[in-house]
Structure formats: C-alpha cells, structure tokens
Amino acid sequence: MSRTIDAVVSPTQTNTIPADISGHMLDLDEDDDLEVFSKDSTLADGNMFNASMPTSPGSMVNQCKFEEDEESDSKDIFITVDNPESHVTAIETFITYRVLTKTTRSEFDNSEYEVRRRYQDFLWLKGKLEDAHSTLIVHPLPEKFVVKGMVERFSGDFIETRRKALHKFLTRVADHPILSCSEDFKVFLSAQAWELTTYKKQGPGFLSRMGETVRAVANSVRGVKNRPEEFTAIQEYVEDFSNKIGSLDKVTQRIVKEQKEYLEELKEYGPTYTLWSGSEEELAEQLKGVAGCIERCCKETEEQVGHLSDTLVPVLHEYVLCAETLKAVLRRRDNIQAEFEAKNEALATKKVDRDAESSDLGFVWGSLLGKNPEEARHQRQERLDGEIEELKEEIDKLEDRVEWANNALKGDWGRWQRSMRGDLKSAFLSTAEKNVDYYEKCLAVWETFLLSQRTEPSEETDRDNTP
C-alpha cells in the first residue's frame, strides 16, 4: 500500500505547477532548490558504424547493435521522480517533487512509497552517501544557485530539466549494489517529512564534522608519498578527461547559442523575400518559392537546435560534473592513505624514542632531576609501549580502511567508465542521426524548389519568341 507523504513540515500553499510560475515567485533563501543541469539522456549504448552501412539515418539505427542495459528481471527497486509542485509561503518559494518507489526488498515495510522531496533533501542524501562511502562514485546532483530577480528560472522547461536530473540521480543510486542498500537511502525514499527531519538531526554534531574537515585538510596538505600506480593512472585519465569534456561542453554550448541566433535571423529572412515579391511581378514566383524554402528550413533548424540542446549539451555537462566528482573521490582516497602513512611515521618515531630510553643519557637526566633513573626509565618505556600499541591498533584499522577504499574505487571505476562510454556514445549517435536527418530534409526542400523552376527547351524557345 502506498503511503502519501506531506511535502513540508510547516503548512504551505501547494499548487500544481503551471507552465510558468514566475508570477508566484517571492524572494529566495540560501537553500532554494535551483540549479542548472543537463537534461537526461537515457539512450542505449551503441557500437561503431560499419563502413558498408547505407547513409540513411533509419538504416544506421537499424544496423547499429546497441548493448543491452544491465537492467534485468532481478532488479528489485524502481523509482520515479515526477509531478513538481510549487510551494509558496510568506518568506519563500520552492519546488518539491514526488518520489514514487516500488520495491520487493525485505528491508522495506511496504512495497510502494510516495513522498515529496525538495532539492535540499537530495543534497542531504548525496552528502550522507559520500560520508559513508568516501571512495564510491556517487552520481552528481544538478548544480545549485540562487536566482533572486531571475523569475524565468521557475519556467516549466527549467523545472522539467531539473526533474530529469534528480530522477537520474536516484536511478543511479538505486542501480548501485552498495549505495542502494544504504539506510539513509531507505529513509529518503520512505520516511514522512517529519520523520526525515528528525532523522537528519541524528547525524554527527558540528564539532565532530569540523574535526573531520580539519583532519582531511591536514592529510591533503601532507600529501601521499607512495600512491599506487593504478590510481596515479586514474588521476591522470580524469584530469585529461576533465579538460577534454570541459572544452567540448563550452564549445557545444557556444555553437548552440550561435545557432539560436542564426535561427532568429532566419525567421526574419524569409518574410523579406515575401515582401519583395509584391513589387517584382516577373520574379514573384521565384521569390515566394525561396521564402517558402526558408520557412520550411527554419522549422527544421529549430527542431535540430532543440534536439542538440536536449541531447548532447546535457550529457556533456553532466560528465563535466562527473569529472569533478571523480577528482573529489580521488582526493578522499589519497587522504585515507596519507593518514595511514602519517601513523606509520609516528609509530617509527615512537620506536626510536623507546630505543633511546635504554641509552646512558636516560640515567644522566634522571639523576639530574633527582629521580631514580631506573624507575623513570621504566615509566617512560611503559608510556611509550602504550602509545606504540595504540598506534599499531590504529594502523591496523587504517590498513583495512585503505584496502577497502582502494577496492571500492577500483570496482566503481570500471562501472563508471562503462556508464560514461554508453551515455556519450548514445548522445553522439543520436546527434549524428539528427544532423543527417536535418541536412537531408533541407536538401530535399531546395531540390524540390529547383525542380519546380526547370522548364522544357520548347517552353524556353516559345518564351524567347514571344513578342
């Protein structure tokens, strides 16, 4: 039985979101649920074209062998993010999304859940997953920013873009063999609003989080001395990938912007020929024909630009964010190893200090201080032995942690690469197919116009002999 969850703890005004709710906007706070992110692209992976393939777009698609997704009958949790709603209060305006979950997992009390979540809830979940699994690759969330005075960001297109991004985030978490078993993920999908608020407060306190941050910064400054070669190779790959995908993202967005500007010019271009035809009787047919061709090409161009904006640009920007996520994961792995190395260095120092206690120098200092040298040495050695044992225990735990972190990252690295290559290949194939379709249609428009203007030789002779 599904369970309906209230959108927020405090009562708010709730409406189904219209196409444009700019009129309902009020001032936003620092936690407003706004971000720019690419739209989802979930086409299947594809292989390279065979040289003997025909050039028809339909034939390309038919002969491409798409790899099957890993979704199978064994999948036991399905999530849908839909139905965005605006919530307007006296002090803020925000958007919530319905999260529907269907599952056969035994750890859930029910088989279906329905809750409403806002962006800050998704952000909380991502943070909890990263804290619990520091070297697993958690799919990035849409970027967030405050847009005071920019009411157009509440448009239907923007909210739909965000919905798709949040849906993809939850789908990637649900498909992950480790992240999907997180208690935080379960609570996110099933808890009522007040339950989720209470659960969030159970996390570590401010001082504890501050201590973790300070330790991470210290480890980062210290750096890693003996990073395994495989992780050095991954780091180099990520840096190279980040540079290339970032450049491609910027260039593609610039191309889309220029094409939109070209489209606006094209919309004004056709009517000029139509107006001209009214004053040129001898050229009226040709002028109207050109105007008609431009109008039809304009529609095809608009569709082509829209497809590029909805298919290629979103995927490229998504993996720009993924590259930053990977850099953060690699830094966290290095921090764990740096802490392990620091503890080993501290242990070596303690052992040297303990060995030094057996020298004659210990007797001299003990005598000068008026203490029994043997007793003082014994006390210091007991203290050092205790500290050494504590360090050994910490090192054993850190060694296990480093091993787990390395294995987790290596396993997730292969998973991420397969997903990335499938997504990008799919976007590239779809873009190529659309481009061929676009140019073929525009070519057909102009060829039809040329055919309509051809005349038989006899007609041309009669026209020339006409007085």
N, C-alpha and C positions, 0 to 999 in steps of 0.2 A: 504494500500500500504506500503510495507516495505521501510525502509529508511536506506541506506548504510552509515555507519559512518567511517570516516577516523581513522586510527589506532593511529596516534600520531599527535601532532600539527606541529612539525618540520618535514620536509621531511626526510624520511629514505628509505633505501633499503629494500624491502619486498619480501620474497620468501616463497613458501610453504615449510614447514619444512621437511627435509629428515629424513631417519631412524636414522642417526647420524650426527649432525651438528657440531661436535667438531672442525672440520677444519675451521669453520667460527667464532669461539669464539675470542673475544677480552677481555681486562680487564674489570672487572665489578665494578660498584659503589655500594654505600651503599643501594640503593633502588632496586637492581636487584631482579628479580622475581623468586627466587629459594627457595625451601623448601622441606623438607622430610615429607611425609604424607602417610597415608594408602590409599590403593585403595578402591574404593567404593564397597559396598556390599548392594544390594537392594532386597535381597530375602525376601519373606513374613515371617511373624511370624508363629510359629508352636507350637503345644501342645505336652505334654509328650507322649511317646510311651505306648501302651497297652501291658501288659505282654504276651498276647496271639498272638501278631503280629509275622509273619514269619520273618526270618532273611535276606531275600533277600532285597538288597538295593531298588530295584524297588518297592517291596511291602511296605517297610517302607514309602517311599514317597507317595505312593498311599493312604495309610491308615492314614497318618498324616492330620489332619484337620487344614489347615492354615487359620488364621484370615485374613479377607479382610482389605486392606489398607483403610484409610479414604478418598482416592480419590473417588470422586463421580461426577455425572453429573453437580453438582453445582460449580465445580472448574472452575474459570474464568481467570486463568493466567498460562501459560505453558512456561517454559524456558529451553533452551538447550545451553550448552557450548561445542563448538567443534572447529575444524579447527584451530589448533595452527599454528602460523606463526613466523618465526624469523625475527627480525629487527636489521640490522647491520649498525651502524654509525661509524664515526671516533673515537668516545670516548666510546661507549658502545654497548653491545649486549643484547637484551632482547626478551621476548616472549609475544605475545598478543594472546588472544583467542576471537573467535567470540561468541557473546552472542545473541541468537535469542529469541525473545519474541512474543508470540501470546496471545492476551487478548481480553476480551469483556467488560472490565471495562470502565465506562463512564469517569473517570478522565484522561484517556489516549486519546490523539488526534487521534491516529491511532490504528488499530487493530494488526499491526505487526511492529516489530522493529528489526533492525540488527545493532549491534555496535561491536567495538573491544575494549577489555579492557585488561590491564596488571595487574600483581599481586598487585601493589601499589593502584590501583583503588578499588580492592576488600577489601584491608586493610582499605582504607578510608571509605568505606560503612560500614564495621563492626564497626569501631570506632564511626561513626555517630549514628548508631542504638543503641549502648551501651550508648552513651551520652544522647540520647533522652529517652531511656527506660532502666534505670540502673538496674532494678531487673527482666527484662525479660531475658531468656536464649537464647543468640544468638549463633548459631552453630559455632564451632571453624573453623578457616581457617587453611590451611596447614602451618606447621612450615616454617620459612624463614631463610636462612643463605646465606652468601657469600662464593662462592667456587672458589676463584682465584686459578688457576693452576689445577683444577679438571674438565677437559673438559668433562669427561664421564657423568657428571650430565646433559648435554644437550642431552643425548641419547633419542631416541624415547620412550623407556619404561618409563623413568623418567617423561617426559612431559605428557605422557598419564596418569600416576598416578596422576599428578598434575591437569590435566584437569578434571578427575573424582571427585577429591576432591572439586574443585571450583564449579563444576556442583551441587554437593550435597549441598554445602553451599547455593547457590542461590535457590535451590529447597526447602530447609528447610525454608528459609525466605519467599518464595512465599506461602508456605503452612500455614504460621503463620497468625492468624486472625488479629493481631495488627501490627507486623513488616511489613507485606506485604502492608499495607496502608501508609507507610512512604513516605513522599515527597522525601527524599533522595534516597530511593529505586526506585521510579519512574524516577528520574533524571538519576540514574545509568543505568537503562535499556533503556532509550530513548534519552538521550542527545548526541549531537555530541561532538567530542573530545574537541573543543574549548569551547563549552558550559559547559561541565563538569569542565574544568579547571577554568573558570570564576566562576562557582557555588561554587567550593571548596574555593575560596578566600573570599566568603561572610561569612565564619564561624567566631567565636569569635577570637579576637586578642590574641597575646601571653600573655599579662598581665592578660587578663581575664582567660585564661587557667591556667596560673600559680597560680592565686588566687584560682581557683577550686582545684588545686592539693594541695596547702598548707592547705586549709580547710579540704580536705579529709584526709591528713596525720594527722592533729590535731585531727580530730574525731576518727581516727584509734588508735592514742596513748591514747586518753581519754578512749576509750572502751565503751561497753554497760553495764549498770548496771542491767537492767531488760528485758533481751531478752525473748520473748515469748517461752514457752516450745516447741512448734511445730517447731520453727526454730532452737532451740538447737538440737532437734532430727534430723532435716535435716542435720545440720552441722556434727553431729556425723556419720550419714549414709554416707555422702560424704567423710569424712576422711577415714572411713573403706573401702568404695568402691574404693577410690583412691589407697589405699595401696594394695588391692587385685588385681585390674585391672593392676596396675603398675607391680606387681610381675609376674602376668600371661603374660603380654606383654614381659617382659625381658626374662622369661624362654622360651616362644614360639619362640622368635627371636633367642635365643641360640640354640634351637632344630633345627630350620630351617637351621642355619649356619652349625651345625654338620651334618645334613642330606645332605646338599650340598657337604660337604667334603667327606662324605661316598659315595655319588654318583660319585664323581671324582675317588675315589679308585675303585669303582665297574666297571667303564669304562676301567680301566687298568687290572682288574681281569680276565675278560673273555678271552681276547686275549692270556693270559698266558696259558690257557688250550688248545687253538687252536695251539699254537706253540709247546706245549708238545706233542700233538697228532701226529706230524710229525716224532717223534723219538720213539714212542711207538706203534708199529703196533697192538699188542694184545689189547691195551686199547684205540686205536684211536676212535672207535665208541663212547665209554663212555665219553672220553674227549671232543669230539666235541659236544656231547649231552649236557654236563654240560655247555660248552661255549655258546651254543645256549640258554639255560635256563637263564644264567646270562645276556645275551644280551637283552632278552625279559623283564626280571625283571628290568633291568636297565632303559628301556624305561618307564615302569610303575612307577618306582621310581621317574624318572624325572617329570612325569606328576603329581604324588602325591605331590612332593615338590613344584611344581609350583602352584598347587591348594591351598596348605596351605599358600604360600606366598601371593596369590592374594585374599584369602577369610578370613582366620582367623586373620592373622597378621594385616592387615589393619584395621579391625573393632576394635580389641583390642587397637591399638594405637590411633585410633580416640577417643575412650572413655577415654583414658588417658588424652587427651587434653580436653575432655568434663569435666572431673573431675576438672581440673584447672580452667576452665570457671566457673563452679559452685562455687568454692571457691571464685573467684573474685566477683560473683554476691552476695554471702552471705556477703562478706566484705562491698560491697556498701550498702546493706540493713542495716547493722549494723551502717555504717557511718551516714546514714539518721536518724536513731533512736538516735545515740549518739548526733547529733546536736540538735535534739528535746529535749533530756534530759538536755543538756547544757543550752538551752534557758530557760527551766523551772527553773533550778537552778539560773540563772541570774535574772529571774523575782522574785523569792523568796527573793534574796538578796536585790533587789531594794525595795521591800515592807518593809523589815526590816529597811532599811535606811530611808524610808519615815516615818515610825512609830517613829524612833529615833529622828526625827526633832521636834517632839512635846514635847520632854523632856526639862527640865530646862537647860540642858547642852547647848542647842542651844542659849538660852538667854545669858549665860556667854560668849561664844565665840563671839557672835555678839557684846556684849558690849566692850570686849577687843579690837576688831578690829575697834571700833568707828562707827559701823553701827547700824541702827535701828534694834533691834532684830526681831521685828515682820515682818518688810519688808524683811529682809534677809531670815527668815524662809519661808515666803511666796514665795520668788523667788526659793529657793531650792525645795520646795514642788511642785511648778509648773514644774520645770525641771524634777524632779523625776516622777511626774504624766505623763509628756510627754513621758519619756523613758519607763515607765511601759506600756503605751498604745501601743507604738511601738513594745515592746516585745510581748504583747498579740496578736497583728496582725501577727507577725512573727510566734508565736507559733500556731496560728490557721492554718496558711498556712502549717507549718511543720507537724501538726497533720494530715491534709488531705494528705500530701505527704507520711507520714509513712503508713497511711491506704492504699493508692493506691499501694505503694511499696509492702506491705505485701500481698495484694490480688493478685497483678500481679505475685509475686513469687509463691504463693500457686497454682495459676492456671497453671502456666508454669511448675511447679514441677511435677504435675501429667502427663502433656503432655510429658515431657522429660522422665519420668520413662517408660511410655508405649512405646515410641520410642526406648529407650535403651534396654528394655527387648525383644522387637521384633527383633531388629538388632542382639543382641547377641545370642538369641535362634536360629535365622535363620543361623548364622555363625556356631554355634555348630552342628546343624543338618546336614548342608552341609558338614562339616568336618567329622562327623561320617559316613555319607553315603559314602564319598570318601574313607575313610580308609577301610571300609568293602569291597568296590569295589576293592581297591588296593590289599588287602590281599587275596581276593578270586581269583583274576587273577593270582597272583604269586603262590598261592597254586595249581591252575589248571595247570600252566606251569610245576611245579615239579612233579605233579601226572602223567601228560602225559609222562614225561621222565621215571618215574618208571615203568609205564605200558609197555613202549616200551622195557624195559630191562628184563621183565619177560619171562621165557621160559617154555615150557611144560616139564613134567617129562621125557617123552620118548626122547625128544631132549637132555636133560641133560645126560641121560644114554648113548645115542649114542655118545655124545661128550666125555664121560669118557672112552668108549670102543675103541675110535679111536686110532690106534697105533701111 
